[in-house]
Amino acid sequence: MPTGGITLSIESQFENIFLVGQAINKIVSSIPVSEKTAFEMELAVVEALNNAVEHAHHLQRAKRVKVRVSLESDLVSFTVIDQGAPFDFEAAMRTAAIMENVPEVERGRGLGIIRSLMDEIKYERKGKANHITLIRYLKRS
């Protein structure tokens, strides 16, 4: 399996998120994963980007969101980097878990979706940036 990394960067606007989604899908489709798994990884990254654009950057088009993609022999990781204010990641994850059981709520499900599609989610504050890392472990043959 190929290994390596790439960083993608977009202006912080919803219209650009599909570009990263397409790139993610193409990248992960090149490794031995099913179409379903490739779509799940794309969807998780798109949800994380939506959160960065809306909640971290508050739709400020001048800001940038980066996605670092890393292919390793046993996993794929995606780190979404934004310049939003720090936030309580653990509290957000607890809220996401509660929202999964409230079917009438139409918004606020991004972290829950990400959690259901990925094996791990990590948060770090580095300097003035939020780093959300999504990890999907690959099965060995």
C-alpha angles and dihedrals in degrees: 000000000000117000131196143093144256135185120219122196130194138174108261100260132113092236091068099049094084089062091061091043091055092047092048092050092050093047096049092042087064092065126066100277131118123257088251092055092047090051092048092053091047091050093049092052092046090052091050090049091049089054092049094050095044106031106023099036098026090223093302101159095199093067123086132224120205130200119199111200118198124186114197131171093261105023149023119222131189121194115196111201124195136166096231126127118282114267140193100263095182091053090048090052092049090051090049090054091052092047091058088071097049105080097179093063110097100186135045098052099113098102091043091053091047092048092051093050102041132057096224139012121194132183128203133169110218115181106309096339137090115224116198111184120198116196130195117184117218123224115240119231 
